[in-house]
Amino acid sequence: HYWQCLSSNPFSFSHAIEQGSLEQAENWLIEAKDSPKYVANVRWRDHRSRELFRAFYEAGDYAGAKRMVDLANGEEKKAKRRARLEEVSGIPFDKI
């Protein structure tokens, strides 16, 4: 698992986003959410998914951003992300 070697690997979640490796960052986030180190840290995971949500929509990858909506913590945050994605894409959420 990627998260197990994170400390010894020069790759980081933020670095992946900066480099445009959004799928790699997404895979890391999905694996990290189940890791002992991050499983209890809901706030941390929510913030990282928000970063990735923004990176996806800024790159024009609305399908990727849509996947990050489901990782938001709570229905209110999910609703805000849905609205933001519709705003920036100009596409109804269910059509993305």
C-alpha positions in Angstrom: 0.0 0.0 0.0 1.2 3.4 -0.9 0.5 5.0 2.5 2.8 2.5 4.2 5.9 3.8 2.3 4.8 7.4 2.3 7.4 8.5 4.9 10.3 6.9 2.9 9.0 8.1 -0.5 9.6 11.6 -1.9 6.1 11.6 -3.3 3.5 13.4 -1.2 -0.1 14.1 -1.7 0.4 17.8 -2.1 3.3 17.3 -4.5 1.2 15.0 -6.7 -1.4 17.7 -6.9 1.2 20.3 -7.7 2.6 18.1 -10.5 -0.9 17.4 -11.9 -0.8 13.7 -10.9 -4.4 13.9 -9.7 -5.2 10.2 -10.2 -2.1 9.3 -8.1 -3.2 11.7 -5.4 -6.7 10.2 -5.5 -5.4 6.7 -5.2 -3.2 7.7 -2.3 -6.2 9.4 -0.6 -8.4 6.3 -1.1 -5.8 4.0 0.4 -4.9 6.5 3.2 -8.5 6.7 4.4 -8.3 3.0 5.4 -4.8 3.2 6.9 -4.3 3.1 10.7 -2.6 6.5 10.5 -5.5 8.3 8.9 -8.6 6.3 9.6 -9.7 8.3 12.6 -8.7 11.7 11.2 -11.9 12.6 9.4 -11.1 16.3 9.3 -7.7 15.6 7.7 -9.3 13.4 5.0 -12.0 15.9 4.4 -9.5 18.7 3.8 -7.4 16.6 1.5 -10.5 15.6 -0.5 -11.4 19.3 -0.8 -7.9 20.1 -2.1 -8.3 17.3 -4.7 -11.8 18.4 -5.6 -10.5 21.9 -6.4 -7.5 20.5 -8.3 -9.8 18.3 -10.5 -12.2 21.1 -11.4 -9.5 23.6 -12.0 -8.0 21.1 -14.4 -11.4 20.7 -16.1 -11.7 17.1 -14.9 -15.3 17.4 -13.7 -15.7 13.6 -13.4 -12.7 13.5 -11.0 -14.2 16.4 -9.0 -17.5 14.6 -8.9 -15.8 11.6 -7.3 -14.5 13.9 -4.5 -18.0 15.1 -3.7 -18.7 11.7 -2.1 -15.6 11.9 0.0 -16.8 15.1 1.7 -17.6 14.8 5.4 -21.4 15.4 5.8 -24.3 16.1 3.6 -23.9 19.9 3.9 -20.4 19.8 2.6 -21.4 17.4 -0.2 -24.2 19.8 -1.2 -21.7 22.7 -1.3 -19.3 20.8 -3.5 -22.1 19.8 -5.8 -23.2 23.4 -6.2 -19.6 24.6 -6.7 -19.0 21.9 -9.4 -22.2 22.9 -11.2 -21.1 26.6 -11.0 -17.6 26.1 -12.4 -18.6 23.5 -15.0 -21.9 24.9 -16.2 -23.2 21.3 -16.2 -25.9 19.9 -14.0 -24.3 17.5 -11.4 -26.2 14.5 -12.6 -24.9 15.0 -16.1 -21.3 15.0 -15.2 
